[in-house]
Amino acid sequence: MVMKKISVVTGASGFVGSHVVDKLLAEGHEVRCILRSSSSKRWLENKPVEIFECGLFDKESLKSILKDADYLFHIAGVVKAKDEKDYFKGNVETTRVLLDVLCEVNPNIQKVVVVSSQTACGPSLDGKPVNEETPEHPITRYGKSKLAQEQLAKKYMDKLRITIIRPPAVFGERDTEVYLFFKTYKQGLMGLIGLDRKELSLVHVEDLVQGIYLAAISEKAIGQTYFIGTEQYYDWQQIGEVSHRAIGKKAFTIKIPHFTVYTIASAAQFFAMFSSKAATFNLEKARDFVQKAWTCDVSKAVRDLGYHQTVSLEDGIKRTVDWYRAMKWL
């Protein structure tokens, strides 16, 4: 009898995490999900997984969850916070606890996959896609915390088999971030940031999850960092045209100058000072939006892992829009 592989997934209830769970189940893994007690279990319901609501600072619980695991997929993180220390607590300190626990109870784990972000590297430089050799130049506190997470993970690479994954913008079924673009488009409006053409890597979650899985099972990936994104780059005009075909109506396009973006962000950030929650849109997000390009080169993943983009922009947006409609989100 072949023993099932045991995989632990942090952030398993989220958009990317829940799709990683689905992939692991399809590959025959036994899956353990680590969640915050406040997390919704919507995407995990009726699935053969074990759920642990211990959080990522409960060392004793983590020891029992991780002691016989074959793989750890660390996807949980903080993407929105009021100050820098909360970003570093949620992205760096949690990673430190997990890696310390593994060193103590399971140093021979087959692979640890740390899911970082292109923001750890930064936007494209001089219009050229970033790659794994590009000097890191994060432009937000979130990006700096993800870079610090990567730097911490590298310190453990002499003790644990670790691979770091950097996704660009991700979209697909269950997403609630890029979803806002489709929602606004269906309402008849498409805002283009700035007066110039802006290019990006926009990966469908199915391709990202395939890349994450390939990195997990590859011996060559030990101690390596990979961008997992699209082999093609898109501009917002293209995305709008494909969205028009998928949604079945054309939105009115409005170009928003950069200074207007910053003005709106300043106002949102000011009013968030009076709230316990962090602003969804703030000056750092504005800085992200006004960059000329957020593109990344995936040729290292293609070469080492056999990774390829399989979901076209057209298919990905159609699938995503159809799913939103089925869920009554659109």
N, C-alpha and C positions, 0 to 999 in steps of 0.2 A: 504494500500500500504506500502510495506517495504521500509524504507529509505535506500539508498545506503550508504555504508561506504565511507568516504573520506580519501584517503591515499596520503600523500606527500612523494615523493622520491627525495633525493638529489643524484647527480651522476647518474641520470636516463638514460643518453645517453651512459654510459659505458657498459662494458661487463657484470658484475654482476647486475648493476642497471637496465639495459634494460630487463634482465630476471626476475627480481623482478617485474617490470612493467607488463610484460606478465602474471605472476602468479596472480597479483592483479586483472587484467582485467578478467582473467578466473574465479576468485572468486567473480566477480560482483562488485568490488570496483570502485568508481570514482577516477581517478588518476591525481594528479598534479605533474608535473615534474619541478624541479629546475635545471637549467643548466647555465653554463657560456656562454656568447654570442659567444665565439669561438668554442664551442662544436659542433661536428657533430650530426645531428638529424637522421642519417641513420637508426638506429634501432627503431626509434619512428614514422617514416613516416607512414601515413595512419592508425594510431591507435587512438582510441577515448580518447585522453589524452589532458590535458591543459598544455601548456608549458610556463614557466616563466623564462626569461633570465636575472634574477636580480642578480645572484651570491649570496654568503652567508654572505656578510657584509652589505647588503642593508636592514636595520632593518625595515623601513616602509613597503617595499614590502613584507618582510617575515611576518609581522604582519597580513596583509590581506590574505596571502596564508594559514597561520597556524591557524587563529583564530577559524575556525569551523572544523578543521581536526580531524579525529578519530585516525589516526596513522601517525607517522613520521618514515620513514626508512632513516637513515642517512648513506649513502654509499659513498658519495663523499670524496675524500682525495687526498693527494699529495704522490705519491709513488717514485718520482724522483725529487731531488732538489740539488742545488749547495752547499747550506749550511744549518746548523741546524735550523736557524731561519725561513727559508722557509718551512721546514717540520712542525715546531710547528705552524706557521701561518695557513698552509693549513689543519692541522689535529686537532689542539687543539683550536685555536682561533675561527675557524668557528663553532666548536661544542659549544663553550661558547656562541656565539651570538645566535645560534638556541635555546639553552636551556633557555637563558635569555628571549628571545622573547616568548617562550612557557609559562614560569612562569608568564609573564605579561598578555598575551592575551588568553591562553588556558591551564591553569594548570591541568584541568581535562581530558586532552587527554587520550585516552584508553591505548596507549602504544607508547613509543619511543624505536626503535631498533637501536642501534649504532653498525655498523659493523666495528670491529677492525681487528685484524690479529694475527695469531700464533706468529708472530715476536715480539709482545708485551710481550709474555711470554718468548720466546726464543727456541732454539733447545732442543732436547731430552737430558736428563741428564743420564749418565751411561748406555746409550742404552735403557732407559725406556721411553715410551711415556709420554709427559707432560699431566697434567690434571689441573682442576681449582684450585687445592690446591698447585700446584707446585710454589715455590717462583719465581717471575719474574726475568729474567736475559737476557734482550734484548741485542743483540750484534751489532746493527747498529743504526744510528741516526733515520732511519725510524721506527725501532722497539721501540726506546725510545720515539718517538713522539706519537706512537699509545698507548703505556703504559700511557703516560701523558694524552692522550685523555680519556682513561678508568678511570684514577684516577679523572679527572675532572667530568666525567659523574656520578661517584659514589657520588660526593659531592652534586649532585642534586637529589639523589634518595629519599630524605626525602620530596621532593616537587613534583616530577614527577615519573610516572611509567616507569622505564627504564630497558631494557634488553641489555646486551652486547654480541655480537657474535664474536667468534674468528675462522675464517676459516684458514686452512692450504693452500697449493698450490691448485689452482683451474684451471680446464681446461674445454673445451667444445666449442660449437658453439659460434662464435663472439670473442673468445679470441685471443689476438695478442702477448701474452707473451710466454706461453708454445707452441704456434704455431711455434715459431722459432725452437724448437726441431724437430717437424714433418717436417718442411721445410728442415732442414739440413739432416734429416734421408732420405727423399725422394731423396735428392741430392747424397746420397750414403755414408754418414758419420755419425757415432754416437760417440760422445766424452763422455767418462766416467771420471768423476773427481776423481783423486786419484787412488791408487792401492788397496784400501779396498772396501768392500761392503757398499753402502750407502742406507739407508732406508727412506721412506717418506710416509706421508699421502697425497694422491692426489685425490681430490674430484671433481666429475663432477658437473657442475653448477646447474643442475636440482636438485640434492640432497641438495646442499647448499641452494638453494632458498626455497626448501620445509622446511628445518630446520629453516630458517629465518622466514618463515610464521608461522610455528608452535609456535615459540617463541613469535611472535607478538600476537597471539590469546590466549596464555596460561596465566591464572592468576598466576599459580605457578612460572612463569618465571620472575615476577616482582622483580627487585632488584638483579637479578642473572646474572652470566656470563656463557656462554656455548661454548665449542668447537663443531663446526659442521664440521665433516670431514668424513673419511671412517672408517668402522669397520674392514677393512683389511689394512695392510701396504704392500708397494711394494718396490722392489729395481729396479735400473735402468736397470738391465739385463732383468727382467720381462717386464718392460715397452718397452724395445727394441724388445723383442720377440713378444709382442702383436702388436706393431707398424709394425713389419715385416709382420704379417698376414693381417693387415688392409691395408697397403700400397701396398703389393704384391711384395716387393723386399727387399732383405737383405742389410743392410748397413755395411760398413767396420767399425769395432769397434776399437777405439784408446783410450788408457788410458793416461790421462793427469796428470802428477804429480802435487801435490799442489804448489810447488815452481813456476812451469810454469804458473799456474792459476794466482798467485800473480804477476808474471812478466807482463803478458798480461794486468791485471787490472791496474797495475802501469802506463803502457804506455798509456792506454785508459784515465785514470784519468789525466795524464799530458797534453795530447792533448786537453782534454775538458776545460782546463784552458783558452784556447784561443778561446773558443766558448761561445755563450750566453746560450747554452743549457747544461743541466747536462748530464754527461756520463751515458749511459745505463748500461755499465759494469764498475765497479770501485772496489776499495779495499774492500769496505764494502760488495758489492755483492760477491766478491771472498770469503770473510769470511763466508757468507751464504752458498756458494757452497761446501766448504770443510768440513762442519760439517758432522759427521758420521750419524746422523739421525735427521729428522724433522718429528716426529710422534706425534700424539695427541690422547688421549683417549676420546671417545665420550659417554662413558657409562652414564654420568650425563644427557645428552640430550636424550638418549634412555629411561632412567628411568623417567625423569620429563615430557618430551614432546612427548614421543612415536615416537621419530625420529629413522629411520633406513636407512642405505645405500640401495638404490634400483637399482642404475646403477653400474654394474660391470665394472672393468677396461676394459675388452674385448669389452663390448657393448659401453661404453663411448668413447673409442678410435675409434672404427669403426664409430660411429655416427659423431664424430668430424672430422675425416678424410674425410668421405663422404661429409660433409658440406663444408669443405675447397675446395674439388674438385668441388662441385656444384658452389661455389663462384669464381672458377678459382684462388684460392689462392695456390693450390698445383697442 
